[in-house]
Amino acid sequence: MAKLTESVRAMLTGGNFGHLATVMEDGSPHVSPVWIDCENDHVVINTAVGRRKERNMRRDPRVALSVVDQRNPYKELHVRGRVVEMVEGDEAWRHVDALNRRYHQTESQYPRRPGMDRVLVRIEPTVVHEVS
C-alpha cells in the first residue's frame, strides 16, 4: 500500500473533485466525477448503491483516480489502487453528509430519496503520483 503524504491528503480533503475510473464488464474504462476524501492511508469515495461505478467496483476492485487542484489546475494527483471495503447504511450516510457539508459549505444533510442507499468505498492505493 502506498502512503498518503500530507500534500496528497490536502488534495483529497480540499474540496477538489476526482474522476474515478472503474472497469466495465468488457474491460473498457468507465469514468465518473466523485467527491473525494481520505481516512488513514485509504482514499475514500461515496456513491449510491446501484450506480454503474458501484456495480463495477463490486465486480472488479481495480480503480484509478485523477484529481486536479481547483486553485492551481497545474497541480495534479493520480492514484491507482484496489477497493478493499464497501460499507452501506448509517456509516455511508454520515460520510456523504460530511462530504455534502464540505462541498456545499452547508450544514444540511445530503438529500434523501426514497429507495436510495449510499455506499462508502475505501480504496487502498498502490500507486500515488503527484504533479506540481
Disulfide bonds with the S-S distance in Angstrom:
none
